[in-house]
């Protein structure tokens, strides 16, 4: 049996009523688990981004990817766990962290040296 892997999916969807329920229903209807879920509007108010974390073997992850792409309101599905995309996510985090620390309250600014080599 193949080992289970954790995968992060970024799903761009139409910002319409019931889309999140359809995505969640896809998972529950097939017995897949969502470990973490985040939804937010993009700069375009008609589009939302769903970021979800799930786990499974390669076959299950492939099924999830294909089932998400079949939903009508889904625009694009990206598996962020692939090597090239994960590097981009790390690069993005390294650029965002200084902005977060710059805008943090003074108490947190004093502790930024404990963050490490970022």
N, C-alpha and C positions, 0 to 999 in steps of 0.2 A: 504494500500500500504506500502511496506517495505521502510524504510529510505535508502537513498543513502549513500554509504560508499566510502571512498577514499582507493584505493588499489595501491600498488607498485609492479610491476612485474619485475623480472630479467629474461631475455631471452637470453640463449646462442644459437648463430646461426653460421652457416658456414660463413666465411668471403668471400662472393661472391658478384659480381655485381648484384644489383636488390633486394637483400634480404630485405633491409630497406623499399624499395618501396612496396614490398609484405606485410610486416607487417603493414605499414601505410594504404595500400589499404584495408586490412582486416577491419580496424577500420572504414574507411570512407565508405566502401561498406555496412556496417551494421548499420551505424548511431551512432557508438560509438565515444566518444571524447577522445583524448589524451591530458591530462593537462600538462604533462612535458615529455621530451624525451631526453635521453642521450645515445650515442653510442661510444664504444671504443674497440680497439683490446685488446685481453688478452695477456698473456705471449706467448701463442701459436698463431702465426701470422695467422693461418688458421681459428681461432675462434674469433668472436666478441661478446661483451656483450651489449645487449640493456636493459636499465633500463627505464621503462615508468611508469607514474602515470596516473591513470584513475579513474573514479567514476561510481557508479551504484548500483542498489540493488543486492541482493545475486544471483538472476537468471542471470542478465546481467554479473556479474563478473564470474560466472561459465561458461557462454557462451564464454566470452573472453578467459578464460583459455583453454577451449577445442579447440577453433578455432586456437589459437596460437600453440597448440601442434600438430595440423593437418598439419601445413605448413611443406613442405618438408625439408627446410634448417634449421629448428628449432631442436636443440639438446636437450634442457631442458628448462622448464618454472617453475619458482619458484615465489610464491606469498609471498613477503617479509612482508606483512601486518599481517601474522599470528603471534600469541603471541611469540612462541619460536624463530622464525626468527627475529622478531623485537628486541628481547632481544640481539641476536647476533649482529645485526646492531648497537645497542647502545654500546655494548662492543667494537666493532670494532672502532666506532667513538671515544670512550674514549681513545683508544690506538693511533689513528691517530692524534688527536688534539695536543698532546705534540710534535710530530714530526713536524707538520706544524708550530707550534709556534717556535720551535727550529730553523727552517730554514727560518723563516720570517725575513723581514728587521728589523733593530733595532727599528724603530718607533713602529712597532706592538708588539715587545717584551715588550716595556714599558707598553703596554695596556693589557697584558695577565692577570693581576690581575682582570680586569673587566669581564673576562669570567665567573667566578663563581666557583662553587664547582666541576668542572670536573677534 
